[in-house]
Amino acid sequence: MTLFVRVCGLGELEEDTPKRVELDGTPISVVRTEGEVFAINDICSHANVSLSEGEVDDCHIECWLHGSRFDLRSGKPDALPATRPVPVYPVKIEGDDVLVSLTQES
């Protein structure tokens, strides 16, 4: 059974503006974009910096340091220098609550 935990309210998320939260010590960037909410590990796989400080565009989040871009749906990088994906996590919306599970989507 997948355990979902509330990480923030839907009203706390601005469109295309990442919000950093921690869930059981795991840093997560929660992003509301294109009518959906995504949760992706907040640490860039290339430079070990916070992705939530980057820009969101076209369902991607860009690392502010070197420009690596990660697909919010899969965590896969599509711009160098990153070559390794970052974990993405399942999200559920219940009322105004955004819930995330640390179980990685495949």
KEBAGU-218480 format. One record per residue (C-alpha): x, y, z. Coordinates in steps of 0.25 Angstrom, whole numbers, padded with zeros to 4 digits, always signed. Each point is the difference from the previous one (the first is absolute). Layout:
# KEBAGU-218480
XYZ ...
# end
This chain:
# KEBAGU-218480
+0000+0000+0000 +0005+0014-0004 +0001+0010+0011 -0003+0014-0004 +0004+0012+0009 -0005+0014+0000 +0011+0009-0005 -0007+0014-0002 -0013+0006-0004 -0004+0001-0015 -0002+0015+0002 +0015+0001+0005 +0005-0004-0014 +0001+0011-0010 +0000-0004-0015 +0014-0003-0005 +0006+0003+0013 +0007-0012+0007 -0002-0001+0015 +0010-0008+0009 -0005-0009+0010 +0006-0011+0009 -0007-0014+0002 +0007-0009+0009 +0013+0007-0002 -0001+0000-0015 +0000+0013-0007 -0011+0001-0011 -0003+0011-0010 -0015+0001-0001 -0005+0007-0013 -0013+0004-0006 +0000+0001-0015 -0009-0002-0012 -0011-0004+0009 +0007-0011+0008 +0008-0001+0012 +0014-0007+0000 +0010-0005+0011 +0014-0002-0004 +0013-0002+0009 +0005+0014+0002 +0015-0003-0002 +0006+0001-0013 +0007-0013-0004 +0011+0008-0007 +0004+0011+0010 -0007-0004+0014 -0008+0014+0000 -0014+0003+0003 -0009-0002-0013 -0011+0009+0007 +0009+0012-0002 -0001-0002-0015 -0010+0003-0011 -0012-0008-0005 -0004+0000-0014 -0008-0010-0009 -0001-0011+0011 +0015+0001+0003 +0008+0006+0011 +0014+0006-0003 +0011+0000+0010 +0005+0014+0002 +0015-0003+0001 +0003-0007-0013 -0013-0001-0008 -0003-0015+0001 -0015-0002-0002 -0008-0011+0005 -0014-0005-0004 -0010+0002+0012 -0007-0013-0005 +0011-0009-0001 +0012+0006+0007 +0009-0002-0013 +0010+0010-0004 -0002+0006-0013 +0011+0011+0000 +0015-0002+0004 +0008+0000+0008 -0009-0010+0008 -0001-0014-0005 -0007-0007+0012 -0014+0001+0003 -0006+0005+0013 -0011-0007+0008 -0014+0004-0002 -0011-0003+0010 -0015-0003-0001 -0009+0012+0003 -0015+0000+0004 -0009+0012+0002 -0011-0001+0011 -0008+0013+0001 +0011+0011+0002 +0010-0010+0005 +0012-0004-0008 +0005-0014+0004 +0013-0007-0004 +0005-0014+0001 +0015-0003+0001 -0003-0013-0008 +0007+0003-0014 -0008-0001-0012 +0006-0008-0011 
# end
